[in-house]
């Protein structure tokens, strides 16, 4: 059963936390999931199991409106989920953490890193999707979809992950414009590793290359995995994530 934290904004956030069981195993890890994902996903559970085996501290949680947390998904936006991440990191962890952000979680991790860099030991992005509400959703809308969004406040996009499609709200798009990270300087003064599959059709490798080119920092690297898709959850991909976390923990 999860534990729950009430954020300063009054949102009830579900989480699972594993304390460190060995001294000297490096900083704790925080997993930040993707859009409409939850903390019960393959990568999050794999990393918790790996953390328990290696004695590392680990935290996974559901943003508001996701998984077992309170709230309605359709009421949420990037800023809300960023605030959720800041709240759990601030309240439940001590010292700098390794942020492991998957897809949207990569964007949230970058926002956290920009807001509180002193709490970030390293950042691992898995198919990171910064600015996707603007560069993928809004930019990909047809004229009719933009008109529908303006008139009704929402539009439905097809998704292979949900037969009913994803309902995209006007607030998600408009609020996201105040959270963009690829339009202004983005300094990441800690080890950063970006993992990206070449067969990812949801977040193409051009996004990873743009982020690599845009961000500044002393130790930023991109690893392309040929044939890996957006889920990045094969055994080889999962083991690569673990090795990457271990590497940046020792950097």
VOBA-1610 file (N, C-alpha, C; in pm, whole numbers, padded with zeros to 5 digits, always signed):
BEGIN
Unk+00084-00120+00000Unk+00000+00000+00000Unk+00088+00125+00000Unk+00047+00225-00077Unk+00128+00347-00079Unk+00109+00429+00047Unk+00202+00519+00069Unk+00186+00624+00169Unk+00139+00749+00096Unk+00096+00850+00173Unk+00043+00970+00111Unk+00103+01095+00173Unk+00123+01194+00087Unk+00173+01325+00128Unk+00076+01431+00076Unk+00041+01525+00160Unk-00039+01640+00116Unk+00055+01755+00084Unk+00050+01803-00038Unk+00141+01908-00081Unk+00097+02044-00027Unk+00184+02144-00034Unk+00143+02280+00008Unk+00023+02333-00068Unk-00001+02279-00188Unk-00117+02321-00267Unk-00243+02241-00231Unk-00231+02146-00137Unk-00346+02069-00092Unk-00374+01944-00172Unk-00281+01903-00258Unk-00302+01782-00336Unk-00248+01660-00260Unk-00319+01547-00272Unk-00283+01425-00199Unk-00205+01333-00292Unk-00077+01314-00262Unk+00015+01243-00350Unk+00051+01107-00290Unk+00031+01002-00370Unk+00066+00866-00329Unk+00212+00838-00364Unk+00281+00766-00275Unk+00421+00736-00303Unk+00464+00606-00235Unk+00571+00549-00288Unk+00641+00437-00225Unk+00786+00480-00205Unk+00840+00453-00089Unk+00976+00496-00059Unk+01055+00383+00003Unk+01177+00365-00045Unk+01269+00265+00008Unk+01386+00338+00072Unk+01409+00324+00202Unk+01523+00392+00262Unk+01654+00322+00226Unk+01763+00394+00234Unk+01894+00333+00211Unk+01920+00230+00320Unk+01974+00116+00278Unk+02005+00012+00376Unk+02155-00010+00390Unk+02233+00060+00308Unk+02378+00049+00317Unk+02439+00188+00309Unk+02546+00208+00379Unk+02617+00334+00377Unk+02709+00338+00255Unk+02723+00455+00195Unk+02817+00470+00085Unk+02768+00422-00049Unk+02637+00407-00066Unk+02583+00361-00195Unk+02546+00475-00288Unk+02584+00596-00251Unk+02556+00710-00336Unk+02426+00778-00300Unk+02392+00885-00373Unk+02269+00960-00342Unk+02144+00878-00369Unk+02034+00922-00309Unk+01906+00857-00335Unk+01857+00885-00475Unk+01759+00806-00519Unk+01699+00821-00651Unk+01552+00859-00637Unk+01508+00941-00731Unk+01365+00976-00741Unk+01322+00949-00884Unk+01219+00865-00901Unk+01168+00835-01035Unk+01048+00924-01064Unk+01052+00990-01180Unk+00944+01077-01224Unk+00885+01021-01353Unk+00760+00981-01346Unk+00697+00910-01456Unk+00645+01002-01566Unk+00582+00939-01665Unk+00537+01011-01783Unk+00392+01053-01778Unk+00348+01111-01887Unk+00212+01163-01904Unk+00113+01048-01899Unk+00018+01056-01806Unk-00085+00953-01784Unk-00025+00819-01742Unk+00100+00818-01699Unk+00163+00697-01647Unk+00145+00693-01495Unk+00199+00592-01432Unk+00190+00586-01286Unk+00312+00514-01230Unk+00324+00516-01098Unk+00444+00464-01034Unk+00449+00311-01031Unk+00346+00245-01087Unk+00348+00100-01096Unk+00403+00050-01227Unk+00458+00139-01308Unk+00511+00101-01438Unk+00638+00019-01427Unk+00674-00044-01538Unk+00787-00137-01541Unk+00917-00072-01494Unk+00949+00047-01545Unk+01076+00110-01511Unk+01082+00148-01364Unk+00973+00203-01311Unk+00971+00245-01171Unk+00989+00126-01076Unk+00917+00018-01104Unk+00925-00100-01017Unk+01062-00167-01030Unk+01114-00173-01152Unk+01248-00229-01172Unk+01351-00151-01091Unk+01345-00019-01096Unk+01443+00061-01024Unk+01428+00048-00873Unk+01305+00032-00825Unk+01289+00011-00682Unk+01351-00123-00641Unk+01327-00228-00719Unk+01387-00358-00688Unk+01539-00349-00691Unk+01592-00278-00790Unk+01737-00262-00801Unk+01792-00183-00683Unk+01721-00079-00642Unk+01763+00001-00528Unk+01766-00083-00400Unk+01665-00167-00383Unk+01660-00252-00264Unk+01776-00351-00262Unk+01811-00405-00379Unk+01922-00500-00387Unk+02057-00433-00359Unk+02068-00308-00400Unk+02197-00239-00386Unk+02205-00149-00265Unk+02097-00142-00188Unk+02100-00064-00065Unk+02079+00085-00082Unk+02026+00125-00197Unk+02008+00267-00225Unk+01871+00317-00181Unk+01864+00444-00147Unk+01736+00508-00119Unk+01664+00532-00252Unk+01532+00512-00251Unk+01455+00526-00375Unk+01315+00576-00344Unk+01264+00663-00431Unk+01130+00719-00415Unk+01060+00721-00550Unk+00938+00667-00555Unk+00853+00679-00673Unk+00718+00732-00627Unk+00651+00807-00711Unk+00525+00869-00670Unk+00436+00890-00792Unk+00308+00916-00765Unk+00213+00950-00870Unk+00182+01099-00863Unk+00193+01167-00977Unk+00147+01305-00981Unk-00002+01310-00949Unk-00051+01427-00910Unk-00195+01442-00888Unk-00269+01409-01018Unk-00382+01340-01002Unk-00460+01298-01117Unk-00405+01176-01188Unk-00299+01118-01134Unk-00238+00998-01190Unk-00243+00886-01086Unk-00255+00763-01133Unk-00240+00647-01044Unk-00326+00655-00920Unk-00259+00642-00805Unk-00330+00636-00677Unk-00337+00771-00606Unk-00286+00876-00668Unk-00295+01008-00608Unk-00434+01068-00627Unk-00465+01167-00547Unk-00594+01234-00557Unk-00599+01329-00676Unk-00719+01375-00706Unk-00737+01472-00812Unk-00780+01410-00944Unk-00828+01494-01031Unk-00874+01455-01165Unk-00765+01488-01265Unk-00727+01391-01347Unk-00622+01414-01446Unk-00652+01535-01533Unk-00777+01552-01574Unk-00812+01659-01667Unk-00800+01797-01604Unk-00789+01805-01472Unk-00770+01934-01406Unk-00623+01974-01402Unk-00532+01880-01432Unk-00390+01903-01412Unk-00318+01964-01531Unk-00198+02011-01503Unk-00111+02068-01606Unk+00033+02052-01560Unk+00127+02088-01649Unk+00268+02067-01621Unk+00310+02133-01490Unk+00263+02254-01467Unk+00302+02325-01345Unk+00255+02256-01219Unk+00135+02197-01223Unk+00084+02124-01107Unk+00174+02003-01078Unk+00210+01931-01182Unk+00289+01810-01163Unk+00433+01843-01124Unk+00483+01955-01171Unk+00612+02006-01125Unk+00605+02039-00975Unk+00499+02106-00933Unk+00482+02137-00790Unk+00474+02009-00706Unk+00406+01907-00759Unk+00399+01779-00688Unk+00539+01721-00669Unk+00621+01726-00775Unk+00757+01672-00767Unk+00841+01749-00666Unk+00832+01881-00669Unk+00907+01962-00573Unk+00864+01929-00430Unk+00734+01909-00410Unk+00683+01880-00276Unk+00736+01747-00223Unk+00733+01642-00305Unk+00778+01512-00254Unk+00929+01510-00234Unk+01003+01573-00324Unk+01148+01578-00307Unk+01185+01658-00182Unk+01119+01770-00163Unk+01149+01855-00048Unk+01113+01789+00084Unk+00997+01722+00087Unk+00946+01668+00213Unk+01000+01529+00246Unk+01033+01451+00145Unk+01060+01309+00169Unk+01206+01268+00147Unk+01289+01356+00093Unk+01428+01321+00070Unk+01521+01420+00138Unk+01643+01378+00155Unk+01746+01463+00218Unk+01867+01469+00127Unk+01915+01589+00102Unk+02035+01604+00021Unk+02008+01587-00127Unk+02112+01602-00208Unk+02096+01589-00353Unk+02052+01449-00395Unk+01965+01443-00495Unk+01909+01318-00545Unk+01942+01298-00692Unk+01944+01173-00736Unk+01951+01142-00879Unk+01807+01138-00931Unk+01774+01230-01019Unk+01640+01234-01077Unk+01639+01147-01203Unk+01546+01053-01208Unk+01531+00967-01325Unk+01394+00999-01384Unk+01394+01071-01495Unk+01270+01119-01554Unk+01238+01052-01685Unk+01122+00989-01693Unk+01079+00918-01813Unk+00979+01003-01891Unk+01007+01031-02018Unk+00917+01104-02106Unk+00880+01239-02044Unk+00753+01263-02010Unk+00718+01388-01945Unk+00798+01408-01818Unk+00831+01298-01749Unk+00912+01308-01628Unk+01048+01369-01654Unk+01098+01356-01779Unk+01222+01423-01814Unk+01205+01574-01811Unk+01093+01622-01863Unk+01062+01766-01858Unk+01046+01811-01713Unk+00969+01736-01634Unk+00951+01771-01494Unk+01086+01775-01422Unk+01173+01678-01451Unk+01306+01675-01388Unk+01385+01800-01421Unk+01377+01845-01546Unk+01448+01967-01586Unk+01392+02089-01514Unk+01262+02094-01495Unk+01202+02204-01419Unk+01249+02203-01273Unk+01254+02082-01214Unk+01303+02069-01077Unk+01449+02113-01069Unk+01529+02069-01167Unk+01670+02104-01168Unk+01690+02254-01181Unk+01606+02319-01258Unk+01616+02464-01275Unk+01574+02538-01148Unk+01475+02483-01078Unk+01421+02550-00959Unk+01504+02525-00834Unk+01562+02405-00820Unk+01634+02370-00698Unk+01757+02286-00732Unk+01853+02342-00804Unk+01970+02265-00848Unk+02051+02206-00734Unk+02043+02269-00618Unk+02119+02219-00502Unk+02067+02084-00453Unk+01946+02045-00497Unk+01889+01917-00456Unk+01905+01809-00564Unk+01982+01839-00667Unk+02000+01744-00777Unk+02146+01701-00784Unk+02171+01571-00763Unk+02306+01516-00775Unk+02337+01482-00921Unk+02236+01438-00994Unk+02250+01401-01135Unk+02111+01385-01193Unk+02105+01383-01326Unk+01977+01368-01395Unk+01990+01265-01506Unk+01898+01169-01506Unk+01893+01068-01611Unk+01757+01083-01681Unk+01761+01120-01808Unk+01638+01133-01885Unk+01619+01012-01975Unk+01501+00952-01969Unk+01468+00837-02053Unk+01362+00882-02153Unk+01401+00897-02279Unk+01309+00952-02380Unk+01247+01081-02329Unk+01332+01167-02274Unk+01284+01292-02216Unk+01206+01374-02318Unk+01096+01436-02272Unk+01005+01506-02362Unk+00982+01651-02319Unk+01088+01732-02311Unk+01067+01871-02272Unk+00981+01945-02373Unk+00893+02032-02322Unk+00813+02122-02405Unk+00717+02050-02499Unk+00679+01925-02468Unk+00599+01847-02563Unk+00460+01905-02584Unk+00404+01974-02485Unk+00270+02030-02505Unk+00269+02133-02617Unk+00381+02204-02634Unk+00391+02305-02738Unk+00445+02248-02870Unk+00555+02172-02860Unk+00627+02130-02980Unk+00571+02005-03045Unk+00501+01923-02968Unk+00442+01802-03023Unk+00291+01816-03036Unk+00225+01849-02925Unk+00078+01857-02929Unk+00031+01977-03010Unk+00057+02098-02960Unk+00005+02219-03026Unk+00055+02230-03170Unk+00183+02206-03189Unk+00239+02217-03324Unk+00179+02114-03419Unk+00131+02001-03365Unk+00075+01897-03449Unk-00075+01907-03470Unk-00141+01999-03401Unk-00285+02014-03416Unk-00319+02070-03555Unk-00427+02019-03610Unk-00481+02077-03732Unk-00556+02206-03698Unk-00592+02281-03800Unk-00671+02402-03777Unk-00802+02367-03706Unk-00864+02257-03746Unk-00990+02216-03685Unk-00971+02180-03538Unk-00861+02112-03506Unk-00836+02076-03367Unk-00809+02200-03282Unk-00738+02297-03336Unk-00714+02421-03261Unk-00844+02496-03238Unk-00931+02495-03338Unk-01061+02561-03321Unk-01145+02488-03217Unk-01142+02355-03219Unk-01218+02277-03121Unk-01166+02302-02980Unk-01034+02309-02965Unk-00976+02336-02834Unk-01019+02473-02783Unk-01018+02572-02871Unk-01058+02707-02831Unk-01207+02712-02795Unk-01289+02639-02870Unk-01434+02646-02851Unk-01483+02564-02732Unk-01426+02444-02714Unk-01477+02352-02612Unk-01384+02334-02493Unk-01259+02377-02508Unk-01163+02362-02398Unk-01092+02229-02396Unk-01119+02144-02498Unk-01053+02013-02501Unk-01058+01954-02641Unk-00966+01860-02665Unk-00964+01787-02790Unk-00912+01647-02759Unk-00960+01547-02833Unk-00919+01409-02807Unk-00817+01367-02913Unk-00703+01315-02867Unk-00599+01265-02956Unk-00594+01113-02948Unk-00578+01045-03060Unk-00564+00899-03056Unk-00435+00860-02986Unk-00438+00743-02919Unk-00319+00694-02849Unk-00317+00543-02850Unk-00200+00486-02876Unk-00187+00341-02870Unk-00193+00290-02727Unk-00179+00380-02629Unk-00180+00341-02489Unk-00321+00342-02429Unk-00418+00405-02498Unk-00554+00416-02445Unk-00651+00415-02563Unk-00737+00310-02573Unk-00831+00302-02686Unk-00924+00422-02695Unk-00952+00485-02582Unk-01041+00601-02582Unk-00970+00729-02625Unk-00838+00721-02639Unk-00762+00840-02674Unk-00730+00924-02552Unk-00649+01026-02573Unk-00612+01119-02467Unk-00690+01249-02484Unk-00756+01291-02377Unk-00822+01421-02378Unk-00717+01526-02342Unk-00696+01620-02431Unk-00600+01728-02409Unk-00679+01856-02382Unk-00652+01919-02269Unk-00727+02038-02232Unk-00656+02165-02275Unk-00734+02270-02290Unk-00677+02400-02323Unk-00582+02446-02213Unk-00616+02416-02087Unk-00528+02456-01977Unk-00393+02387-01986Unk-00391+02258-02025Unk-00264+02187-02037Unk-00173+02259-02137Unk-00229+02300-02250Unk-00150+02368-02352Unk-00107+02506-02305Unk-00201+02584-02256Unk-00171+02723-02221Unk-00081+02732-02098Unk-00105+02649-01997Unk-00020+02653-01878Unk+00121+02605-01911Unk+00132+02508-02002Unk+00262+02456-02040Unk+00353+02561-02101Unk+00295+02664-02161Unk+00376+02769-02225Unk+00457+02849-02125Unk+00415+02845-02000Unk+00493+02913-01897Unk+00598+02824-01833Unk+00608+02699-01882Unk+00702+02601-01823Unk+00805+02551-01925Unk+00812+02612-02039Unk+00903+02565-02144Unk+01049+02582-02101Unk+01133+02486-02139Unk+01273+02489-02096Unk+01371+02500-02213Unk+01322+02489-02336Unk+01412+02491-02452Unk+01416+02626-02521Unk+01353+02728-02460Unk+01352+02862-02519Unk+01443+02959-02446Unk+01488+02924-02328Unk+01573+03010-02246Unk+01692+02927-02197Unk+01799+02992-02151Unk+01917+02917-02107Unk+01881+02808-02005Unk+01945+02693-02021Unk+01920+02578-01933Unk+02055+02522-01890Unk+02100+02566-01774Unk+02229+02519-01723Unk+02207+02402-01628Unk+02280+02294-01652Unk+02267+02173-01571Unk+02405+02141-01514Unk+02436+02192-01395Unk+02572+02183-01341Unk+02600+02054-01265Unk+02559+01942-01323Unk+02576+01810-01261Unk+02574+01708-01374Unk+02612+01583-01349Unk+02609+01484-01457Unk+02467+01465-01512Unk+02457+01464-01643Unk+02329+01444-01712Unk+02349+01334-01816Unk+02260+01234-01813Unk+02262+01127-01911Unk+02125+01117-01976Unk+02122+01125-02107Unk+01998+01114-02183Unk+01999+00982-02258Unk+01898+00899-02233Unk+01884+00769-02298Unk+01767+00776-02395Unk+01791+00735-02518Unk+01690+00754-02622Unk+01691+00639-02720Unk+01573+00584-02749Unk+01561+00479-02848Unk+01545+00536-02988Unk+01606+00473-03087Unk+01594+00521-03224Unk+01460+00486-03287Unk+01386+00391-03227Unk+01256+00351-03280Unk+01140+00415-03203Unk+01170+00519-03127Unk+01069+00590-03049Unk+00989+00680-03142Unk+00859+00650-03158Unk+00776+00731-03246Unk+00698+00837-03168Unk+00699+00829-03035Unk+00630+00927-02952Unk+00719+01048-02924Unk+00845+01020-02893Unk+00943+01127-02871Unk+01064+01094-02958Unk+01070+01147-03077Unk+01178+01111-03169Unk+01314+01159-03120Unk+01420+01099-03175Unk+01553+01131-03128Unk+01592+01275-03157Unk+01522+01342-03248Unk+01549+01484-03271Unk+01526+01567-03145Unk+01433+01523-03059Unk+01408+01594-02933Unk+01530+01582-02842Unk+01585+01460-02832Unk+01703+01439-02749Unk+01821+01520-02801Unk+01837+01525-02933Unk+01947+01601-02991Unk+01928+01751-02966Unk+01804+01797-02973Unk+01778+01939-02945Unk+01811+01973-02800Unk+01771+01885-02708Unk+01800+01907-02567Unk+01951+01905-02542Unk+02019+01809-02603Unk+02165+01800-02589Unk+02232+01928-02638Unk+02185+01980-02750Unk+02243+02100-02807Unk+02212+02224-02723Unk+02092+02227-02665Unk+02047+02347-02594Unk+02105+02360-02454Unk+02109+02251-02380Unk+02152+02258-02240Unk+02302+02282-02230Unk+02341+02349-02122Unk+02483+02369-02094Unk+02517+02301-01962Unk+02640+02254-01951Unk+02684+02187-01829Unk+02814+02114-01855Unk+02883+02074-01749Unk+03015+02013-01763Unk+03014+01868-01805Unk+02899+01799-01795Unk+02900+01654-01817Unk+02763+01609-01866Unk+02735+01632-01993Unk+02606+01597-02052Unk+02631+01501-02168Unk+02568+01385-02164Unk+02590+01283-02267Unk+02457+01223-02311Unk+02452+01188-02439Unk+02334+01124-02497Unk+02373+00985-02548Unk+02293+00884-02509Unk+02311+00748-02558Unk+02191+00710-02641Unk+02215+00677-02769Unk+02109+00629-02858Unk+02111+00477-02860Unk+01995+00416-02841Unk+01984+00270-02840Unk+01908+00229-02965Unk+01976+00164-03057Unk+01916+00127-03185Unk+01801+00029-03164Unk+01686+00062-03217Unk+01570-00026-03212Unk+01484-00013-03088Unk+01527+00062-02988Unk+01446+00077-02866Unk+01330+00171-02891Unk+01212+00137-02835Unk+01095+00222-02854Unk+01074+00313-02734Unk+00958+00380-02730Unk+00934+00479-02625Unk+00924+00416-02487Unk+00877+00294-02480Unk+00864+00232-02348Unk+01001+00209-02281Unk+01103+00180-02361Unk+01240+00162-02312Unk+01241+00065-02194Unk+01170-00047-02209Unk+01148-00137-02095Unk+01191-00280-02122Unk+01267-00306-02227Unk+01323-00439-02244Unk+01427-00463-02135Unk+01467-00587-02116Unk+01566-00615-02012Unk+01696-00541-02039Unk+01737-00531-02165Unk+01859-00458-02197Unk+01845-00310-02163Unk+01731-00252-02195Unk+01710-00111-02165Unk+01705-00086-02014Unk+01636-00173-01941Unk+01629-00158-01796Unk+01767-00168-01733Unk+01846-00262-01778Unk+01980-00276-01723Unk+02067-00156-01757Unk+02046-00098-01876Unk+02119+00022-01912Unk+02082+00138-01820Unk+01955+00150-01787Unk+01913+00255-01693Unk+01984+00238-01560Unk+01986+00116-01508Unk+02051+00091-01379Unk+02201+00122-01386Unk+02267+00081-01492Unk+02410+00109-01505Unk+02436+00259-01514Unk+02346+00329-01581Unk+02361+00473-01596Unk+02344+00544-01462Unk+02243+00502-01385Unk+02224+00561-01252Unk+02347+00534-01165Unk+02400+00413-01173Unk+02519+00380-01095Unk+02637+00468-01136Unk+02651+00488-01265Unk+02763+00571-01315Unk+02755+00713-01263Unk+02639+00776-01276Unk+02629+00915-01232Unk+02632+00929-01081Unk+02595+00821-01010Unk+02602+00824-00863Unk+02745+00831-00814Unk+02836+00778-00895Unk+02977+00774-00856Unk+03056+00891-00915Unk+02990+00970-01001Unk+03062+01079-01069Unk+03096+01191-00971
//
